[in-house]
Amino acid sequence: MTTGCIIQARMTSSRLPGKVLKLIDYNDQKSILEQVVERVKRAEGIDRVIIATTINRDDDPIEEIASSMGVSVFRGSENDVLERYYLAAEKYQLQHVIRVTSDCPFLDPEILSDLISLYFREGVQYASNCIRRTYPHGMDCEIFSFDVLKWMYENTEDRFYREHVTSYVTSHQEEFSIGSLEDTEDHSGIRVTVDTVNDYLLSCVLNQMLLNMPEGTSYKTLIGCFSRYPYLSMINEGIIQKKKYPTEEEEVEAAVHLLKMQEMERAADILAAAAKK
C-alpha cells in the first residue's frame, strides 16, 4: 500500500510569478518550495514525495530542486492539473494520494500526519482539513484514494474540474465518503499562504520569528505568534483569498459581493442586472 504526497508547483503564478523559488530563509538560502518539501518529509505515513510541475522550460529549476532534495518529479500539463496528478500517481504506483501546494511554507507535518491517520482510521475515500475550514489559509492538505483520482480523470471533462484537482469531490460531497480534520478553535482568519507580495513579506517575517522561538516552528507556535504580535495580521490584511467557481452564476454572485465590499455599488448593480438578462 503506497501513500505518496504530490506537491504541485509551477513558476507562472498569476499574482506573484516565480513565488515558489523566492527565498524564505535567507540564512540557509532556502526557497518556499524547499521548505514545503522539508515539512512534508517530516510527516508520518508518507512513502514517497513527488513534485508535479509542467513541461514548460520555465519550470526546469523546479525539477532541479526535486533532484537536489532527493524527491521524485513528474512533468505534465500546465492547465490540466487533474491529468498531471493522475499520470504522476500512475507512474509512481500510488494507492493513496496526498495533495499539497507549493505556496504553503508553514504546512505543519503534525497536521498532515493527523489527516493521514484520520483518512485510514475512518476508511473514507477523501479527507481534508478545509471541508469546514478551521485551520489558517496555508495549512491546506487533502488525501484521497487512487480509485477516486482515476474516476475523476476518466469522467470529468469540465475545464474547472480539470484545473482544480479535487473540486469535483468537494462540489459533490454526497457522492463520496468524506473525512474532515478540524481544529478545536477557529483560526481560519489567519492567512499564511503566499500568493501576493504582502503574503511573501509576512512569510519572511514569520519564518525568522519562528526560527528564533525556543518552542520550534510548529503550528501551535505559529498561532501563538499571531496572538502575541497582532501586527503580523496587518502585513497582508485585506488580501482576498483567490477562489475559482464551478459555475458562471456563482462567479458573478461573488463578483457582485466583492464590488459592494469596495463600495462600488453602481458597478455591482450593473453586473447583477446584466447577469439576469
N, C-alpha and C positions, 0 to 999 in steps of 0.2 A: 504494500500500500504506500504509494509515493505521494507526499504532500509537497508542493512547490509554491514558492512565492514569486509571482511575476510583477515586476516593477515597471510600469510604463513610463517612458522618458523620450522626450524629443527637444530639439533646440528651438523650434519655431513657435514658441508661446506667443499668443496674440497680444497680451498686455505687458509681458516682460520677457522679450526674446533672450534665449541663452541662459535663463534663470537657473537651470539645473546645474550648470557648471560655475555659477558665481560662488565665490568663497564665503563660507560662513564661519570658519575658524582660521583666522589669519596667522595664528602661531604655528599651526601644523599644516597650513596651506591646504585645508580640506574643503571640498565643494559641498554644496547642498546634496547632490546625488550621492557622493561618497558617505555622507553622514546617514542618509536614508539606508543605504546598503549595510553599513555597520550596525545600525539599530535592528534591522530585520534579521541579521545574522545572530543577534543575541536572543531572539525569541525561541521558545521551546516548541518542538513539534514540526519543524521545517526541514525537509530533506534536501531541497535544492533551491537556490536563489537564481532567478533569471531576470536580466534586464531586457525588456522588449522595446526596441526602438524601430525607426523606419529605415528604408533603403536609401534615403536621401544622403548625399555626401556631407551635408551639414551635420549629420548625426554620427559621423565617423569618430569624433572624440568620445562619444558615449560608449562605443564599442571598445575603445582603448581603455577606458576606465574599468569596464567589466573585466577585461583581460588582466589589468594590473591588480584587481581586487580578488581575482580567482573565482569569479562567478560566471555563470553561463550567459550567453547573449543570443537573442533572436532578432532578425531584422525583417520587417514586413511592411504592409500598407500603412501609409500615414493616416488616412481618413477612416478606413475600415478597421477600427481598433478591435472590434469583435473578432474579425478574421485573424488579426495579429495574435490575439490571446489564444484563440483556438489552435492555430498552427504551432505556436510555441509550446502549448500544453501537450499537443500530439507528438511533437518532435521529442520532447523530454519524457514522454510516457507518464504524465501526471494523472493521478486518480482524483486528487483534490487540489483545487487551485485557490491560492490566496491572491488578492489583488490590492496593491497599494500604488500610490502615485509618487512621482519623484520630487514633488514640491512640498513634502511634509517632513521637514528635517527633525521635528520633535516627536515623531511617532514613537510611542513607548513600547519597548519589547514585551513588557508585562501585560499591557492591554492586548497586544497581538496574541500572546500566549493564552490569555483568558478567552479570547474569541475562538481560537482553535479548539480549546478544551470544551467550550460550550457547544460548538458545532458537532463534535464527535459524541459528547455526552447525550445530547438531545436527538442525535441521529437525523438532523434536518438536511434539506437539500441546499439551503443557503442561510448564511448568518452574517450579520453586520453590526457595527456599533453606531450606525447612523439611520436605522429604521425609525427609531424615535431618538432624535439627537439630544444627548446629554453631555457628550464629550465636546471639547472645542473643535472648531474647524481646523483641520490639520492633524487630527488623530484618527482619521477615517481608515478603516480596513474592512475587507469582506473576504469570505471564504465560501466556495460552492463546489459541487461535485463536477467532475469532467462530463458526466452524462448531461447535466443541466447546460453546461457550456456548449456541448455538441448540439443539443436540441436547439438552443438559441441560434447557433451558427447555421444550422440547416433549415430553420423555419422562420426566421425573422429577416425580412427584406427591407423594412423601413430604414431610411438613412439615419434617423435619430437613434434607433436601437443598434445600428452597426457602429455608430461613432461612440456611443456610451455603453460600455460593455454589459453592465448588469441592469440597464434601465428597463429592459423588458420584465425582469423579475420584480423589480421594485414597483413597476406600474401595474403588475398583475399578481399581486401577492396571494390572491385567493387560489392561484393555480399551483402553488408550491408550498412545501413545508418550510417555515421561516423561523430562524432564531435571532433574538435581539439581545445584544450586550448593552447594558445601561449602567451609568454611574449612579451612586446613591444621591448625588447632588447634581443640579443642572449647571453645567459650565459651558453651555452652548453659545454664550455670548462672547466667549474668547476666540480670537482668530490668530492662529499660528501657522497657517498655510502661507506659501509665498507665491503671490500672483501679481503683485504690483511693487513699485519702488518702495513705498512705505512699508509694505509687508516685509520686504527684504531688510530694510533698516531695522525694524523690530527684531527680526530673526538674529541679526548680528549682535544687537544689544543683549537680547535674551540669552543667546548662546554663551556669550562671555560671562554673563551673570551666573548662569548655571555651572559653568566650568569652575567658578570660584566658590561654589557652595559646598560646604563640607558634607551636606546630605546627598550630593550627587546630582545627576541630571534626570531624575525620574519625573513622571507625570505629576506626582504629588508635590515635588519641589517646584515644578513649573507653576502649578496653581498657586502655591504659596508666594511666588514672586509677584504674581498679579494682585494678590491680596495685600502684600506688603508695599508694593510700589505701583499705585494706581495710574501713574503717568504712562506705564507701559501700554495700556489700552488706548491711550490718546495718540500714540505714534501712527497707528493705522485705523484710527476711529473714522467712521464714515465710509469705509470701503465696503461696497456691496458685493456679497459673495456671488461669483459668476454661476449662473444656472441655466441649463437648457430645458426646454419644454417640449413634450411629445406632440402637442397639437398647436395649431395656429391660434385657436381661441384662448388657450392658457397663456401663450406668449403675449398676445395682445392685452389680456387682462393684467398681466404682470407689468407690461409697459405703461399702461394707464396708471397703475398704482405708483410706479416709480416717478412718473411725471407729476403726480399730485404731491408726492413727498417733496419734490423740488419746487412746489407751489407754482407749477406751470399748468394751471387749471384750464386755460383755453386750449392748449395743445392736447391735454388729456381728453377734453370734451370732443375735440375734432377727431381724434383717433378712435374714441369709443363710438362716436356716431358713424364713422366710416366703416367700422367693423360690423355694424348692424345692417348695412345695406346689402 
